[in-house]
Structure formats: structure tokens, C-alpha cells
Amino acid sequence: MADPTKIITSSKEKSQDKCLAAERAINDLLSNNNKITFYSVAKQAGTATQFLYKNKELREMIMKYRN
């Protein structure tokens, strides 16, 4: 049986990786003068739009730069 603490740690690491990918995507889109939308960020970051909507910091960042 899997160790629950390892599963939780793995889940947190994946979430952090998704956040970093989303932040990089936002920066890339901004620097290339591309539209900032939940869809464009999710596509560039390789994550789901739902993840972006649920994450308060990312949601606020996207809303700030949204075209």
C-alpha cells in the first residue's frame, strides 16, 4: 500500500509545477504581446482552465492582464 504522505507530497509538487508553468506562460504571452485569457494560459502551460480558476493567485493575475 502506498504511503499517504508520499502521495500528498507528490500532489503538492505537481500543483507547484503547474503554478510555475502558468506563471511562465503568462510572462511569455505578455512578452510576445499575445492575448491573456484563461484558455491561452492553460494551453501554453499545459494545464486545465479549471486549475487556473481555482487558484486564487493565478486567477487574479490572469484577470489583471486579461485583454
C-alpha positions in Angstrom: 0.0 0.0 0.0 1.2 3.5 -0.9 2.4 5.8 1.8 -0.2 8.7 2.2 2.5 11.3 3.0 4.3 10.5 -0.3 1.0 10.8 -2.2 0.3 14.2 -0.6 3.9 15.4 -1.2 3.7 14.3 -4.8 0.4 16.1 -5.3 1.7 19.3 -3.8 4.8 19.2 -6.1 2.6 18.7 -9.2 0.5 21.6 -8.1 3.6 23.8 -7.7 4.9 22.7 -11.1 1.5 23.7 -12.7 1.7 27.1 -10.9 5.2 27.8 -12.2 4.2 26.7 -15.7 1.2 29.0 -15.6 3.3 31.9 -14.4 5.9 31.3 -17.2 3.0 31.1 -19.7 1.7 34.4 -18.6 5.1 36.0 -18.8 5.7 34.5 -22.3 2.3 35.6 -23.6 2.9 39.2 -22.2 6.4 39.4 -23.7 5.1 38.3 -27.1 2.1 40.7 -26.9 -0.4 37.7 -27.1 -3.8 37.7 -25.6 -4.0 36.7 -21.9 -7.1 34.5 -21.3 -7.7 31.5 -19.2 -7.7 29.4 -22.3 -4.4 30.8 -23.7 -2.6 30.5 -20.4 -3.9 26.9 -19.9 -2.9 25.9 -23.4 0.6 27.4 -23.1 1.1 26.0 -19.6 -0.3 22.5 -20.4 -2.8 22.6 -17.6 -6.6 22.8 -17.3 -8.5 26.1 -17.2 -10.3 24.8 -14.1 -6.9 24.7 -12.3 -6.4 28.4 -13.2 -9.9 29.4 -12.0 -9.4 27.5 -8.7 -6.1 29.0 -7.9 -6.7 32.5 -6.4 -3.3 34.0 -7.2 -3.3 32.8 -10.8 -6.9 33.8 -11.3 -6.1 37.3 -10.1 -3.0 37.5 -12.2 -4.9 36.5 -15.4 -7.8 38.9 -14.6 -5.2 41.7 -14.2 -3.6 41.2 -17.6 -6.6 40.0 -19.4 -7.2 41.7 -22.8 
